[in-house]
C-alpha cells in the first residue's frame, strides 16, 4: 500500500489531472480504501497541474461524495510540479514494471 502523506489528522492524496478512463475504477477503489482505513479528520486532494480529464473529475466527485457521507471535510489543491517525494500518495494507476 502506498504511503499516504498523512499527518495525524489530515490525509493528503494526489490525483493526476490527466487520469485515463480505464484507470478510474482502480483509482476510486484505492482512494476509498485509504480514506476508510485511515478515517482522517480531513482529506486534502492535490490535483497535478494541467486541465482535469473527465475521469479525474469523476474521481474527485466520488471522493467528495464519500467524504460528505462520512462527515470528513475535503479540500482540493493544485499540486506544484516540484512536490516533495514524501508528499501525498499518488492515486493514479500503479507504476508498470518492465
N, C-alpha and C positions, 0 to 999 in steps of 0.2 A: 504494500500500500504506500502511496507517495506521502512524503511529508506534506503537511498541510499549511505550514507557515502561520500557525495559530499562536496567539498569546493565550493567557489564562482564560480570557472571556470572549475573544474575537477569532473567528475562523476566517482566514483570508484565502480566497480561491482565485485562480487565474483562468480566463476563458479566451481562447484565440478568436479574434474578431472574424477571421476567415474560415471558421469551422464549416466543414462539409456536411451535407445532409446525411450521408451514410454513417458519420461519426456521432450524430446527435443522440441516438438512443443510449449508446455506451457512455457518453458524457453525462447524460442525465442520471443514469444509474450510479456512476461514480460520485457525482455531486450529492445525490440523495444519501448514499452510504456514508459519506464524510459528515454531512450535517446530522444525520441520525445517530452516528457513532459518537460524535463529539458533543452534541447538544449545547452549542455555544450560546452565550448571551447575545452575540451579534454575529452577522455574517457580512464580510466585505468581498464583493466580486470585482476583480480587476479585469477589465477588457483590454486586450492588446490593441495597439494603435492600428488604425485603419477602419474603413467602413464595415459595419457589422453585417454579416451574412444572415439570411433568413434563419438558418439553423442556429446561429449564435443567439439571435433574438428569441427563438423558441426556447432555448435552454435557459436564457435569462428569465423568461416568463414562467417556466416551470419552477425555477429556484424561488422566484418571487411568491408564487402560489404556495410552495412548500413552507417557506419561512412565515408567510402570513398565517397559515394553518397552525403552525407551531408557536406563534406569537414571538418570533425572533425578528428583530429589526434587520433590514437588508440595506446596504449602501452599495452603490455602483461607482467605480472609479476607473479612469483610463490608466492602464499600466504604462509606465515610461519604458522606453526601449532598453535602458540600462538597469533594469530591476536587479536587485541583489540575488545571488544564487539561492539563498535561504529564504527567499520571499514566498509568495503564495504558491500553492500547489497548482500545477497545470491541469486543466480539466479536459483537454483535448484528447485525441486518440493516443494510446501508448506508443512510445517510440518503436519503430520497427527494428528488428535485429537483422544484420546481414547474413 
